[in-house]
């Protein structure tokens, strides 16, 4: 779509000084009743550091030019925190797609795809596996993530995935691109090929 630009911003530990951008991201989330408290915690450095610990969030924003100003028409928020080192799950090279929203007025115009392409082509994401948690009671989301290559797996790096609690509809799926992340001194990254390691 013409007039749309995509820009990436780091929000490591919530430290980002562009209050105008923050307010527009929050306004879009508020209008769509879309995970507002969680998104506030990404943008608020004190809340983020106290409640969630140090996180390495990145936000890709879709902006539509409006004269000399702009409007935020979509965003993807993702966490690089697992992409550089292992965490308590034993995960390596695993980047979490946290929140993905396009303004209802601008859907069907390729903006969501543009945001996703920016996300997967980010320099930190190019050699990564991905996970996403989403509401499986919404068939359109199920179809979207299937189309993008996400699926259920029983284990990740030999660690069992916790089952969904009774009454909960949010599930975690994975998109496996690489067999295992490697640090300096380890063998080269092995491209994922086969299912035995993940099940």
One Martini backbone bead per residue (centre of mass of N, CA, C, O) as a GRO file, in nm:
protein
  199
    1UNK     BB    1   0.096   0.036   0.023
    2UNK     BB    2   0.076   0.356  -0.007
    3UNK     BB    3   0.232   0.547   0.252
    4UNK     BB    4   0.396   0.306   0.376
    5UNK     BB    5   0.596   0.252   0.666
    6UNK     BB    6   0.882   0.077   0.811
    7UNK     BB    7   0.982   0.048   1.163
    8UNK     BB    8   1.247  -0.004   1.393
    9UNK     BB    9   1.240  -0.060   1.758
   10UNK     BB   10   1.394  -0.038   2.057
   11UNK     BB   11   1.289  -0.179   2.405
   12UNK     BB   12   1.502  -0.215   2.610
   13UNK     BB   13   1.366  -0.208   2.910
   14UNK     BB   14   1.174   0.034   2.792
   15UNK     BB   15   1.389   0.220   2.640
   16UNK     BB   16   1.204   0.501   2.521
   17UNK     BB   17   1.160   0.849   2.413
   18UNK     BB   18   0.900   0.822   2.217
   19UNK     BB   19   0.600   0.937   2.313
   20UNK     BB   20   0.438   0.962   2.055
   21UNK     BB   21   0.463   0.669   1.970
   22UNK     BB   22   0.357   0.536   2.222
   23UNK     BB   23   0.071   0.664   2.214
   24UNK     BB   24  -0.007   0.538   1.933
   25UNK     BB   25   0.016   0.247   2.012
   26UNK     BB   26  -0.185   0.258   2.252
   27UNK     BB   27  -0.428   0.363   2.093
   28UNK     BB   28  -0.458   0.116   1.909
   29UNK     BB   29  -0.495  -0.092   2.137
   30UNK     BB   30  -0.742   0.043   2.273
   31UNK     BB   31  -0.943   0.044   2.027
   32UNK     BB   32  -0.902  -0.295   2.011
   33UNK     BB   33  -0.866  -0.441   2.277
   34UNK     BB   34  -0.526  -0.504   2.287
   35UNK     BB   35  -0.327  -0.586   2.530
   36UNK     BB   36  -0.275  -0.322   2.702
   37UNK     BB   37  -0.113  -0.394   2.963
   38UNK     BB   38   0.122  -0.535   2.814
   39UNK     BB   39   0.209  -0.295   2.634
   40UNK     BB   40   0.266  -0.101   2.863
   41UNK     BB   41   0.501  -0.278   2.983
   42UNK     BB   42   0.690  -0.229   2.740
   43UNK     BB   43   0.686   0.102   2.752
   44UNK     BB   44   0.744   0.074   3.067
   45UNK     BB   45   1.029   0.066   3.242
   46UNK     BB   46   0.946   0.013   3.536
   47UNK     BB   47   0.743  -0.214   3.491
   48UNK     BB   48   0.920  -0.403   3.327
   49UNK     BB   49   1.155  -0.444   3.534
   50UNK     BB   50   0.978  -0.537   3.777
   51UNK     BB   51   0.782  -0.764   3.639
   52UNK     BB   52   0.976  -0.898   3.384
   53UNK     BB   53   1.232  -0.795   3.346
   54UNK     BB   54   1.477  -0.818   3.128
   55UNK     BB   55   1.400  -0.706   2.801
   56UNK     BB   56   1.415  -0.751   2.426
   57UNK     BB   57   1.247  -0.538   2.266
   58UNK     BB   58   1.066  -0.512   1.956
   59UNK     BB   59   0.940  -0.267   1.713
   60UNK     BB   60   0.714  -0.276   1.444
   61UNK     BB   61   0.607  -0.007   1.237
   62UNK     BB   62   0.317   0.120   1.080
   63UNK     BB   63   0.311   0.402   0.860
   64UNK     BB   64   0.101   0.680   0.778
   65UNK     BB   65   0.092   0.939   0.582
   66UNK     BB   66  -0.016   1.281   0.712
   67UNK     BB   67   0.136   1.483   0.564
   68UNK     BB   68   0.353   1.581   0.825
   69UNK     BB   69   0.242   1.330   0.942
   70UNK     BB   70   0.130   1.036   1.135
   71UNK     BB   71   0.006   0.693   1.140
   72UNK     BB   72  -0.063   0.419   1.332
   73UNK     BB   73  -0.156   0.091   1.168
   74UNK     BB   74   0.079  -0.091   1.303
   75UNK     BB   75   0.216  -0.390   1.485
   76UNK     BB   76   0.517  -0.550   1.617
   77UNK     BB   77   0.600  -0.755   1.897
   78UNK     BB   78   0.929  -0.860   2.009
   79UNK     BB   79   1.148  -1.110   2.164
   80UNK     BB   80   1.510  -1.143   2.202
   81UNK     BB   81   1.589  -1.288   2.476
   82UNK     BB   82   1.621  -1.592   2.333
   83UNK     BB   83   1.831  -1.528   2.087
   84UNK     BB   84   2.124  -1.524   2.270
   85UNK     BB   85   2.012  -1.715   2.504
   86UNK     BB   86   1.937  -1.904   2.752
   87UNK     BB   87   1.675  -2.018   2.950
   88UNK     BB   88   1.466  -2.191   3.165
   89UNK     BB   89   1.395  -2.388   2.912
   90UNK     BB   90   1.655  -2.412   2.714
   91UNK     BB   91   1.654  -2.197   2.505
   92UNK     BB   92   1.753  -2.151   2.158
   93UNK     BB   93   1.705  -1.935   1.924
   94UNK     BB   94   1.430  -1.784   2.050
   95UNK     BB   95   1.165  -1.601   1.914
   96UNK     BB   96   0.906  -1.379   2.030
   97UNK     BB   97   0.582  -1.337   1.928
   98UNK     BB   98   0.360  -1.122   2.087
   99UNK     BB   99   0.242  -0.868   1.900
  100UNK     BB  100  -0.032  -0.830   1.645
  101UNK     BB  101  -0.139  -0.527   1.469
  102UNK     BB  102  -0.419  -0.405   1.270
  103UNK     BB  103  -0.606  -0.181   1.157
  104UNK     BB  104  -0.922  -0.228   1.048
  105UNK     BB  105  -0.909   0.000   0.817
  106UNK     BB  106  -0.623  -0.162   0.694
  107UNK     BB  107  -0.717  -0.421   0.606
  108UNK     BB  108  -0.626  -0.601   0.313
  109UNK     BB  109  -0.325  -0.434   0.230
  110UNK     BB  110  -0.046  -0.583   0.348
  111UNK     BB  111   0.054  -0.490   0.635
  112UNK     BB  112   0.091  -0.751   0.792
  113UNK     BB  113   0.304  -0.866   0.598
  114UNK     BB  114   0.505  -0.636   0.627
  115UNK     BB  115   0.557  -0.682   0.929
  116UNK     BB  116   0.646  -0.977   0.914
  117UNK     BB  117   0.886  -0.932   0.723
  118UNK     BB  118   1.039  -0.747   0.914
  119UNK     BB  119   1.069  -0.952   1.137
  120UNK     BB  120   1.213  -1.200   0.980
  121UNK     BB  121   1.442  -0.983   0.854
  122UNK     BB  122   1.578  -0.933   1.092
  123UNK     BB  123   1.900  -0.969   1.193
  124UNK     BB  124   1.809  -1.142   1.459
  125UNK     BB  125   1.601  -1.352   1.282
  126UNK     BB  126   1.734  -1.513   1.036
  127UNK     BB  127   1.854  -1.751   1.260
  128UNK     BB  128   1.557  -1.858   1.365
  129UNK     BB  129   1.331  -1.935   1.599
  130UNK     BB  130   0.972  -1.952   1.665
  131UNK     BB  131   0.723  -1.804   1.879
  132UNK     BB  132   0.363  -1.834   1.966
  133UNK     BB  133   0.085  -1.677   2.128
  134UNK     BB  134  -0.262  -1.782   2.097
  135UNK     BB  135  -0.604  -1.781   2.012
  136UNK     BB  136  -0.760  -2.089   1.933
  137UNK     BB  137  -1.071  -1.976   1.911
  138UNK     BB  138  -0.952  -1.843   1.639
  139UNK     BB  139  -0.953  -1.950   1.320
  140UNK     BB  140  -0.787  -1.725   1.177
  141UNK     BB  141  -0.529  -1.771   1.348
  142UNK     BB  142  -0.478  -2.062   1.285
  143UNK     BB  143  -0.445  -2.022   0.976
  144UNK     BB  144  -0.221  -1.816   0.981
  145UNK     BB  145  -0.001  -1.987   1.136
  146UNK     BB  146   0.000  -2.222   0.942
  147UNK     BB  147   0.084  -2.056   0.690
  148UNK     BB  148   0.363  -1.958   0.846
  149UNK     BB  149   0.468  -2.248   1.000
  150UNK     BB  150   0.317  -2.311   1.247
  151UNK     BB  151   0.327  -2.540   1.542
  152UNK     BB  152   0.298  -2.813   1.720
  153UNK     BB  153   0.500  -2.918   2.000
  154UNK     BB  154   0.630  -3.118   2.263
  155UNK     BB  155   0.930  -3.009   2.210
  156UNK     BB  156   1.218  -2.804   2.318
  157UNK     BB  157   1.520  -2.895   2.354
  158UNK     BB  158   1.398  -3.142   2.544
  159UNK     BB  159   1.155  -2.961   2.638
  160UNK     BB  160   0.858  -2.962   2.764
  161UNK     BB  161   0.545  -2.864   2.691
  162UNK     BB  162   0.308  -2.711   2.836
  163UNK     BB  163   0.001  -2.753   2.906
  164UNK     BB  164  -0.311  -2.649   2.872
  165UNK     BB  165  -0.516  -2.517   3.069
  166UNK     BB  166  -0.809  -2.529   3.190
  167UNK     BB  167  -0.993  -2.291   2.992
  168UNK     BB  168  -0.766  -2.236   2.798
  169UNK     BB  169  -0.680  -2.082   2.463
  170UNK     BB  170  -0.385  -2.037   2.487
  171UNK     BB  171  -0.122  -2.109   2.260
  172UNK     BB  172   0.188  -2.274   2.165
  173UNK     BB  173   0.390  -2.211   1.885
  174UNK     BB  174   0.615  -2.323   1.619
  175UNK     BB  175   0.908  -2.219   1.420
  176UNK     BB  176   1.130  -2.428   1.246
  177UNK     BB  177   1.466  -2.360   1.111
  178UNK     BB  178   1.659  -2.469   1.345
  179UNK     BB  179   1.804  -2.706   1.537
  180UNK     BB  180   2.049  -2.517   1.663
  181UNK     BB  181   2.213  -2.314   1.849
  182UNK     BB  182   2.531  -2.133   1.821
  183UNK     BB  183   2.821  -2.083   1.966
  184UNK     BB  184   3.119  -2.025   2.026
  185UNK     BB  185   3.273  -2.345   1.948
  186UNK     BB  186   3.056  -2.458   1.791
  187UNK     BB  187   2.902  -2.592   1.568
  188UNK     BB  188   2.737  -2.554   1.313
  189UNK     BB  189   2.453  -2.481   1.194
  190UNK     BB  190   2.163  -2.684   1.176
  191UNK     BB  191   1.936  -2.764   0.968
  192UNK     BB  192   1.626  -2.844   0.987
  193UNK     BB  193   1.567  -3.218   0.973
  194UNK     BB  194   1.304  -3.328   1.115
  195UNK     BB  195   1.127  -3.469   1.426
  196UNK     BB  196   1.271  -3.615   1.668
  197UNK     BB  197   1.376  -3.369   1.840
  198UNK     BB  198   1.062  -3.246   1.890
  199UNK     BB  199   0.913  -3.547   2.003
   0.00000   0.00000   0.00000
